[in-house]
Amino acid sequence: MTIRARLETSLALLPRVALGHWPTPLVRLHRLSDALGVDLWIKRDECSGLALGGNKTRKLEFVLAAAMASGARAVLTVGPLTSNHTMMTAAAARRLGLDVHVVLGGEAPARPTGNLALTHLFGAHVHLTPLDMASPTTAQLEASQALTSRLLAETGAYYIPPGATMPESVPGYVGAVREIVAQCEGGFPFDDVVVAYGTGSTAAGLLAGLALAQLPVTLHAVAVSSVAAMERFGAASPQVLAQAASDRFGWRLDFDTSPCRCDWAREAAEPGYGIVTPGSDAALLRFAGDEGLLLDPTYTAKAAAGLLARIADGRIARGRRVLFVHTGGLSTTAAASEH
């Protein structure tokens, strides 16, 4: 069985709705490749077509299909005040005629901007709770959970967890692996794949796709939150999340025998979600200056910093072919406007 056939068989019977523009571009970064000594490519999922783009489109095609199959007329999801996920969920829900509630952690600004303004524009019911995503307290988590539980009881909505990290979202990035194989004429000519790890289901989908296709590739999932915050939120590894999806859909995943590997990068120096670092700042400027590409500061700039660090210290060896997955929506790029 071909690589593409293995992936298509895994996805064939799963419900899905159409939300994105596929395929997204797969582009070689010539100047950075020459400078870094690797063959560097980018999968531009910021061009995914829903709202202002990002990785959530692929996941929501499967998650909202499951919601509609359950008979839901409304969905409810959770995220930070600047969340691309909640904004895109609102856009997708309205396209499908579903009502949408979002529980956002943070203090209400005097004037909504960015993703918050767009979430209102899409007609979502916005509920605020004082939750610090970079360093949440127990009381804040309990208050957010209580508000979410009350709203679910009142609305009967289908619950979508932060980042849509649930088994139903993982097929989205199994599909991305299939799409890349099609763009590469039936192969997957990459040694390493680098992606941001926010809540984990994008990395889990990529890992599941690589494992289902039996590809000898290393996935580098670069965490964008502090270790302490991930522990507080109960973050799970890409492998655990991929295995949960495998159990849900009856896939035959065996990570003990799979040739693919996962580097779940949780750096002790990472200060927290949404906090710019010198490394992410430098990566954002380099991709913009060398390739004319915009990275969002919350996700892809931090993943790009991880990419550059791994090439610099040899964890990604020179001469390897590397795929960087751009998962961010462009609506957060304005946060870097001082540059």
Secondary structure in CASP SS format (residue, H / E / C, confidence):
PFRMAT SS
TARGET T0000
AUTHOR 0000-0000-0000
METHOD secondary structure of the structure
MODEL  1
M C 1.00
T C 1.00
I H 1.00
R H 1.00
A H 1.00
R H 1.00
L H 1.00
E H 1.00
T H 1.00
S H 1.00
L H 1.00
A C 1.00
L C 1.00
L C 1.00
P C 1.00
R C 1.00
V C 1.00
A C 1.00
L C 1.00
G C 1.00
H C 1.00
W C 1.00
P C 1.00
T C 1.00
P C 1.00
L E 1.00
V E 1.00
R E 1.00
L C 1.00
H H 1.00
R H 1.00
L H 1.00
S H 1.00
D H 1.00
A H 1.00
L H 1.00
G C 1.00
V C 1.00
D E 1.00
L E 1.00
W E 1.00
I E 1.00
K E 1.00
R E 1.00
D H 1.00
E H 1.00
C H 1.00
S C 1.00
G C 1.00
L C 1.00
A C 1.00
L C 1.00
G C 1.00
G C 1.00
N C 1.00
K H 1.00
T H 1.00
R H 1.00
K H 1.00
L H 1.00
E H 1.00
F H 1.00
V H 1.00
L H 1.00
A H 1.00
A H 1.00
A H 1.00
M H 1.00
A H 1.00
S C 1.00
G C 1.00
A C 1.00
R C 1.00
A E 1.00
V E 1.00
L E 1.00
T E 1.00
V E 1.00
G E 1.00
P E 1.00
L C 1.00
T C 1.00
S C 1.00
N H 1.00
H H 1.00
T H 1.00
M H 1.00
M H 1.00
T H 1.00
A H 1.00
A H 1.00
A H 1.00
A H 1.00
R H 1.00
R H 1.00
L C 1.00
G C 1.00
L C 1.00
D E 1.00
V E 1.00
H E 1.00
V E 1.00
V E 1.00
L E 1.00
G E 1.00
G C 1.00
E C 1.00
A C 1.00
P C 1.00
A C 1.00
R C 1.00
P C 1.00
T C 1.00
G H 1.00
N H 1.00
L H 1.00
A H 1.00
L H 1.00
T H 1.00
H H 1.00
L H 1.00
F C 1.00
G C 1.00
A C 1.00
H E 1.00
V E 1.00
H E 1.00
L E 1.00
T E 1.00
P C 1.00
L C 1.00
D C 1.00
M C 1.00
A C 1.00
S C 1.00
P C 1.00
T C 1.00
T H 1.00
A H 1.00
Q H 1.00
L H 1.00
E H 1.00
A H 1.00
S H 1.00
Q H 1.00
A H 1.00
L H 1.00
T H 1.00
S H 1.00
R H 1.00
L H 1.00
L H 1.00
A H 1.00
E H 1.00
T H 1.00
G C 1.00
A C 1.00
Y E 1.00
Y E 1.00
I E 1.00
P C 1.00
P H 1.00
G H 1.00
A H 1.00
T C 1.00
M C 1.00
P H 1.00
E H 1.00
S H 1.00
V C 1.00
P H 1.00
G H 1.00
Y H 1.00
V H 1.00
G H 1.00
A H 1.00
V H 1.00
R H 1.00
E H 1.00
I H 1.00
V H 1.00
A H 1.00
Q H 1.00
C C 1.00
E C 1.00
G C 1.00
G C 1.00
F C 1.00
P C 1.00
F C 1.00
D C 1.00
D E 1.00
V E 1.00
V E 1.00
V E 1.00
A E 1.00
Y E 1.00
G C 1.00
T C 1.00
G C 1.00
S H 1.00
T H 1.00
A H 1.00
A H 1.00
G H 1.00
L H 1.00
L H 1.00
A H 1.00
G H 1.00
L H 1.00
A H 1.00
L H 1.00
A C 1.00
Q C 1.00
L C 1.00
P C 1.00
V C 1.00
T E 1.00
L E 1.00
H E 1.00
A E 1.00
V E 1.00
A E 1.00
V C 1.00
S C 1.00
S C 1.00
V H 1.00
A H 1.00
A H 1.00
M H 1.00
E H 1.00
R H 1.00
F H 1.00
G C 1.00
A C 1.00
A C 1.00
S C 1.00
P H 1.00
Q H 1.00
V H 1.00
L H 1.00
A H 1.00
Q H 1.00
A H 1.00
A H 1.00
S H 1.00
D H 1.00
R H 1.00
F H 1.00
G C 1.00
W C 1.00
R C 1.00
L C 1.00
D C 1.00
F C 1.00
D C 1.00
T C 1.00
S C 1.00
P C 1.00
C C 1.00
R E 1.00
C E 1.00
D E 1.00
W E 1.00
A E 1.00
R C 1.00
E C 1.00
A C 1.00
A C 1.00
E C 1.00
P C 1.00
G C 1.00
Y C 1.00
G C 1.00
I C 1.00
V C 1.00
T C 1.00
P H 1.00
G H 1.00
S H 1.00
D H 1.00
A H 1.00
A H 1.00
L H 1.00
L H 1.00
R H 1.00
F H 1.00
A H 1.00
G H 1.00
D H 1.00
E H 1.00
G C 1.00
L C 1.00
L C 1.00
L C 1.00
D C 1.00
P C 1.00
T C 1.00
Y C 1.00
T H 1.00
A H 1.00
K H 1.00
A H 1.00
A H 1.00
A H 1.00
G H 1.00
L H 1.00
L H 1.00
A H 1.00
R H 1.00
I H 1.00
A H 1.00
D H 1.00
G C 1.00
R C 1.00
I C 1.00
A C 1.00
R C 1.00
G C 1.00
R C 1.00
R E 1.00
V E 1.00
L E 1.00
F E 1.00
V E 1.00
H E 1.00
T C 1.00
G C 1.00
G C 1.00
L H 1.00
S H 1.00
T H 1.00
T H 1.00
A H 1.00
A H 1.00
A H 1.00
S C 1.00
E C 1.00
H C 1.00
END
